Amino acid sequence: MQPLAKVPDIPLVLVAGADAGFPTLQALLDKAKAAEVLMGNTGVSTSQHLAAELPATLAKVHLSSVLYRGSGPRSWMSSAGTSRSRSST
């Protein structure tokens, strides 16, 4: 088998506000087992969406997507503390 092209490396970071209650990825996945957790991303099947879905799928939990028009608005909302998780319990 011969490689055809290099797939780009895309660095991704998981960000949650200090008061979100998710100091680790494991804490977020544990919360998602008991309550709805919202996840901001820039669209279905984007690298951000798929990178978040992989650990969620492996942990057998569901993360509810909140779609933003581009990563700029999503990043701004996260850093401003206005993009938060919502608990349904």
Order of alpha helices (4+ residues) and beta strands (2+ residues): alpha-beta-alpha-beta-alpha
